[in-house]
Amino acid sequence: MVEISSDVIRGYNDTMILSILIQAPSYGYEISKRIKKITDEKYIIKETTLYSAFTRMEKNGYIESFIANPDSEGNGKKRTYYRVTQAGIDYYNDKCEEWEVTKEVIEKFVKK
């Protein structure tokens, strides 16, 4: 199985994370597991990469963090959750458009 190089995908980590957060607020470990599952384990995001992305996106106003218990009864360890902002949705949409152009350009050079 071929794994995707982190260098190749680096510019789209935010897009993957935002895609998950648009569906529902979540926390780091769960987001990491979802990326691994969605990509059929072809891409495993490193913890440092994930938390760097959270810091950068929060600074840019794309996401907000909040502390919550994992279940509705208030049981379990408190976690830092993240939710997407309107600026994050706009950024996600821009990155999706950029991806379409990027894919179009790269496909001109990749021979199957």
C-alpha positions as CSV (number, residue, x, y, z in Angstrom):
1,M,0.0,0.0,0.0
2,V,1.3,3.4,-0.9
3,E,1.1,6.1,1.8
4,I,0.8,9.7,1.0
5,S,3.9,11.8,1.8
6,S,3.2,14.5,4.3
7,D,5.1,16.9,2.0
8,V,2.5,16.3,-0.8
9,I,-0.5,16.8,1.4
10,R,0.7,19.5,3.8
11,G,-1.3,22.3,2.1
12,Y,-4.5,20.4,2.5
13,N,-4.4,19.4,6.1
14,D,-6.6,22.4,7.0
15,T,-9.1,21.4,4.3
16,M,-9.4,17.8,5.7
17,I,-9.8,19.1,9.3
18,L,-12.3,21.7,8.3
19,S,-14.3,19.1,6.3
20,I,-14.7,17.1,9.5
21,L,-15.5,20.1,11.7
22,I,-18.1,21.3,9.2
23,Q,-20.0,18.1,10.0
24,A,-19.8,18.6,13.8
25,P,-17.5,19.9,16.5
26,S,-14.8,17.4,17.5
27,Y,-11.5,16.9,19.3
28,G,-8.0,16.1,18.2
29,Y,-7.8,12.3,18.6
30,E,-11.2,11.8,17.0
31,I,-10.3,14.0,14.0
32,S,-7.1,12.0,13.6
33,K,-9.0,8.7,13.7
34,R,-11.5,10.0,11.1
35,I,-8.8,11.1,8.7
36,K,-7.1,7.7,9.0
37,K,-10.4,5.9,8.4
38,I,-11.6,8.2,5.6
39,T,-8.3,7.8,3.7
40,D,-8.3,4.0,4.2
41,E,-5.1,4.5,6.3
42,K,-3.3,6.0,3.3
43,Y,-2.7,9.2,5.3
44,I,-2.1,9.3,9.0
45,I,-1.8,12.8,10.3
46,K,0.9,13.3,12.9
47,E,-0.2,14.7,16.3
48,T,2.2,17.6,16.0
49,T,0.8,18.4,12.5
50,L,-2.7,18.3,13.8
51,Y,-2.2,20.6,16.8
52,S,-0.1,23.0,14.7
53,A,-3.0,23.2,12.3
54,F,-5.4,23.9,15.2
55,T,-3.2,26.7,16.5
56,R,-2.8,28.3,13.1
57,M,-6.5,28.0,12.2
58,E,-7.7,29.3,15.5
59,K,-5.3,32.3,15.2
60,N,-6.7,33.0,11.7
61,G,-10.3,32.8,13.0
62,Y,-11.2,29.6,11.1
63,I,-12.0,27.6,14.2
64,E,-12.8,28.1,17.8
65,S,-11.9,25.9,20.7
66,F,-14.0,25.1,23.8
67,I,-13.7,22.7,26.7
68,A,-16.4,20.0,27.1
69,N,-17.1,16.6,28.6
70,P,-17.2,13.8,26.0
71,D,-20.8,12.8,27.0
72,S,-24.0,14.6,27.8
73,E,-24.0,13.5,31.4
74,G,-20.8,15.3,32.1
75,N,-18.8,12.1,32.7
76,G,-15.3,11.5,31.5
77,K,-12.3,13.6,31.0
78,K,-12.8,17.1,29.8
79,R,-11.4,17.7,26.3
80,T,-10.7,20.6,24.0
81,Y,-13.1,20.5,21.2
82,Y,-13.0,22.6,18.0
83,R,-15.8,24.0,15.9
84,V,-15.6,25.8,12.5
85,T,-16.5,29.5,12.1
86,Q,-18.1,31.2,9.1
87,A,-14.6,32.4,8.2
88,G,-13.5,28.7,8.3
89,I,-16.3,27.7,6.0
90,D,-15.3,30.4,3.6
91,Y,-11.7,29.3,3.7
92,Y,-12.7,25.7,3.2
93,N,-14.7,26.6,0.1
94,D,-11.7,28.6,-1.3
95,K,-9.4,25.6,-0.7
96,C,-11.9,23.3,-2.4
97,E,-11.8,25.6,-5.5
98,E,-8.1,25.8,-5.3
99,W,-7.9,21.9,-5.2
100,E,-9.9,21.6,-8.4
101,V,-7.4,23.8,-10.2
102,T,-4.4,22.1,-8.6
103,K,-5.7,18.7,-9.6
104,E,-6.3,19.9,-13.2
105,V,-2.8,21.1,-13.4
106,I,-1.1,18.1,-11.9
107,E,-3.1,15.7,-14.0
108,K,-1.5,17.2,-17.1
109,F,1.8,15.8,-15.9
110,V,0.9,12.5,-14.3
111,K,0.8,9.7,-16.8
112,K,-1.1,6.6,-15.7
